[in-house]
C-alpha cells in the first residue's frame, strides 16, 4: 500500500526523531547530523526539509521524549481509588521500570540529553517543559482523590507530584546503577511517607 505524501512525511519525521534519540544516546552533544540521517535511511536534506536543521530536530526529539514513566498506563486507575492507592501504583511502576534491563539505556539517553541541552537555552527550556508536563500529569492523577477525609486540591497535588517524581527518580537511578535492589514494597513505603501535611501543604 502506497503512503500518501502526508503519511510519508510523518513517517520520515518519526524515523528521524527515533534515529536522533539513538545517536544522541550514544554521542550526546557530539551527535552528527549525517549519522542521524543515515540511521533513519534518509538524507541530511530531509532533515532540513522536515525540521529546518539539526537544532530544530533536537528540539523535536526533546519534546517527543515524555520521560521514562508512561502516565497513560496509570491513568486507567479508577476515580474511586484513594490518593494512597494511586501513589502506590505510581511507585510500583517506577520500581518495575528501574529494574527493567532496558533501564540502563534509558538512563544513558537522559544523561546524554543533559550533555546536549545544558549549553543550549532553547533545548534546556524544552526539557524543563517536558519535566513539568510529567509533574502536571501526575498532579492530575492525584487531584480530587480522597485523603484524610477530604479531596486533594490541585495545589496539594502539584506539591506532592513534584516531590514524588524527584524521590522516585533518585531511587530508580540507584536501582539502575546497582546501588541497591529496591523492592516494590520499599518504593511504595517511601512514596507513602511523602503523604504528609508538610509535603501537601494547605488546601
C-alpha positions as CSV (number, residue, x, y, z in Angstrom):
1,X,0.0,0.0,0.0
2,X,1.5,3.3,-1.1
3,X,1.7,6.1,1.5
4,X,0.2,9.5,0.9
5,X,2.5,12.5,0.9
6,X,1.3,13.4,4.4
7,X,1.8,9.9,5.7
8,X,5.3,9.7,4.1
9,X,6.2,13.0,5.7
10,X,5.0,11.8,9.1
11,X,6.9,8.5,8.8
12,X,10.1,10.3,7.9
13,X,9.7,12.7,10.8
14,X,9.2,9.7,13.1
15,X,12.2,7.9,11.7
16,X,14.5,11.0,12.2
17,X,13.3,11.6,15.7
18,X,13.9,7.9,16.6
19,X,17.3,8.0,15.0
20,X,18.2,11.2,16.7
21,X,17.3,9.6,20.0
22,X,19.5,6.6,19.3
23,X,22.5,8.7,18.1
24,X,22.3,11.2,20.9
25,X,22.1,8.3,23.4
26,X,25.5,7.2,22.1
27,X,27.2,10.5,21.3
28,X,25.5,13.2,23.3
29,X,26.4,16.7,22.1
30,X,28.8,15.3,19.6
31,X,25.9,13.7,17.6
32,X,26.4,14.3,13.9
33,X,23.5,15.1,11.6
34,X,24.9,12.8,9.0
35,X,24.8,9.8,11.4
36,X,21.2,10.6,12.3
37,X,20.1,10.8,8.7
38,X,21.9,7.7,7.7
39,X,20.4,5.7,10.6
40,X,16.9,6.9,9.5
41,X,17.6,5.8,6.0
42,X,17.3,9.4,4.8
43,X,19.5,12.3,3.6
44,X,20.5,15.4,5.6
45,X,18.4,17.3,3.1
46,X,15.4,15.5,4.6
47,X,16.3,16.9,8.0
48,X,16.4,20.5,6.6
49,X,13.2,19.9,4.7
50,X,11.2,18.5,7.6
51,X,12.8,20.3,10.6
52,X,14.8,23.3,9.3
53,X,18.1,22.0,10.7
54,X,19.8,19.9,13.3
55,X,18.8,22.2,16.3
56,X,15.1,22.0,15.4
57,X,15.4,18.2,15.1
58,X,17.0,18.2,18.6
59,X,14.1,20.3,19.9
60,X,11.6,17.9,18.4
61,X,13.4,15.0,19.9
62,X,13.4,16.5,23.4
63,X,9.7,17.5,23.1
64,X,8.9,14.0,21.9
65,X,10.6,12.4,24.9
66,X,8.0,12.1,27.6
67,X,10.3,10.6,30.2
68,X,10.7,7.1,31.5
69,X,7.2,6.8,33.0
70,X,4.2,6.4,30.8
71,X,1.4,8.1,32.6
72,X,-1.2,6.8,30.1
73,X,-1.0,3.3,31.8
74,X,-1.6,4.8,35.2
75,X,-4.5,7.0,34.0
76,X,-6.6,3.8,33.9
77,X,-6.7,4.0,37.7
78,X,-10.4,4.4,38.6
79,X,-11.6,7.6,40.1
80,X,-12.7,5.7,43.2
81,X,-9.2,4.9,44.3
82,X,-7.7,6.8,47.2
83,X,-4.6,9.0,47.0
84,X,-2.6,6.4,48.8
85,X,-3.6,3.7,46.3
86,X,-2.7,5.8,43.2
87,X,0.6,6.9,44.7
88,X,1.4,3.2,45.4
89,X,0.7,2.3,41.8
90,X,3.0,5.1,40.6
91,X,5.7,3.8,42.9
92,X,5.3,0.2,41.7
93,X,5.6,1.3,38.1
94,X,8.8,3.3,38.8
95,X,10.3,0.3,40.5
96,X,9.5,-2.1,37.6
97,X,10.8,0.4,35.1
98,X,14.0,0.8,37.1
99,X,14.5,-3.0,37.3
100,X,13.9,-3.5,33.6
101,X,17.0,-4.5,31.6
102,X,16.4,-1.6,29.2
103,X,16.6,0.9,32.1
104,X,20.4,1.3,31.6
105,X,19.9,2.5,28.1
106,X,17.2,5.0,29.1
107,X,19.4,6.4,31.9
108,X,22.3,6.8,29.4
109,X,20.0,8.6,27.0
110,X,18.9,11.0,29.7
111,X,22.5,11.7,30.7
112,X,23.4,12.4,27.0
113,X,20.4,14.7,26.7
114,X,21.6,16.7,29.7
115,X,25.0,16.9,28.0
116,X,23.2,18.2,24.9
117,X,20.9,20.8,26.5
118,X,22.9,22.3,29.3
119,X,24.7,24.8,27.0
120,X,21.6,25.4,24.8
121,X,19.0,27.7,26.4
122,X,16.3,26.7,23.9
123,X,16.8,23.0,24.3
124,X,17.1,23.4,28.1
125,X,13.7,25.2,28.1
126,X,12.1,22.4,26.1
127,X,13.5,19.8,28.5
128,X,12.2,21.7,31.5
129,X,8.8,21.9,29.9
130,X,8.8,18.2,29.4
131,X,9.7,17.6,33.1
132,X,7.0,20.0,34.2
133,X,4.5,18.3,31.9
134,X,5.2,15.0,33.7
135,X,4.6,16.7,37.1
136,X,1.4,18.2,35.8
137,X,0.3,14.7,34.6
138,X,1.0,13.2,38.0
139,X,-0.8,16.1,39.7
140,X,-3.9,15.5,37.6
141,X,-3.9,11.9,38.7
142,X,-3.9,13.0,42.4
143,X,-6.3,15.9,42.3
144,X,-9.6,15.2,43.8
145,X,-8.5,11.8,45.3
146,X,-9.7,11.2,48.8
147,X,-7.2,11.6,51.6
148,X,-7.8,12.1,55.3
149,X,-11.5,12.7,54.8
150,X,-11.1,15.4,52.1
151,X,-10.3,15.6,48.4
152,X,-6.8,16.6,47.5
153,X,-6.7,20.1,46.0
154,X,-4.9,20.9,42.7
155,X,-2.3,22.9,44.7
156,X,-1.6,20.0,47.1
157,X,-1.4,17.6,44.1
158,X,1.2,19.6,42.4
159,X,3.4,19.8,45.5
160,X,3.1,16.0,46.0
161,X,3.8,15.3,42.3
162,X,6.9,17.3,42.3
163,X,8.3,15.7,45.5
164,X,7.2,12.2,44.4
165,X,8.8,12.4,40.9
166,X,12.1,13.7,42.4
167,X,12.2,11.0,45.0
168,X,11.3,8.1,42.8
169,X,13.6,9.2,40.0
170,X,16.5,9.2,42.5
171,X,15.6,5.8,43.9
172,X,15.2,4.5,40.3
173,X,18.6,5.6,39.3
174,X,20.1,3.9,42.4
175,X,18.5,0.6,41.2
176,X,19.7,1.1,37.7
177,X,23.3,1.7,38.9
178,X,23.1,-1.3,41.3
179,X,23.4,0.7,44.5
180,X,20.5,-1.2,45.9
181,X,17.8,-3.6,44.7
182,X,14.8,-1.5,45.9
183,X,11.8,-3.8,46.1
184,X,8.3,-2.7,45.1
185,X,7.3,-2.7,48.8
186,X,10.2,-0.3,49.6
187,X,9.3,2.1,46.8
188,X,5.7,2.1,48.0
189,X,6.6,2.7,51.6
190,X,8.9,5.6,50.8
191,X,6.3,7.1,48.4
192,X,3.6,6.9,51.1
193,X,5.9,8.6,53.5
194,X,5.6,11.8,51.4
195,X,1.8,12.0,52.0
196,X,2.1,14.3,55.0
197,X,0.7,17.7,55.8
198,X,4.1,19.3,55.4
199,X,4.5,18.0,51.9
200,X,0.9,18.5,50.8
201,X,0.7,22.0,52.3
202,X,-2.5,23.9,52.9
203,X,-5.5,23.3,50.6
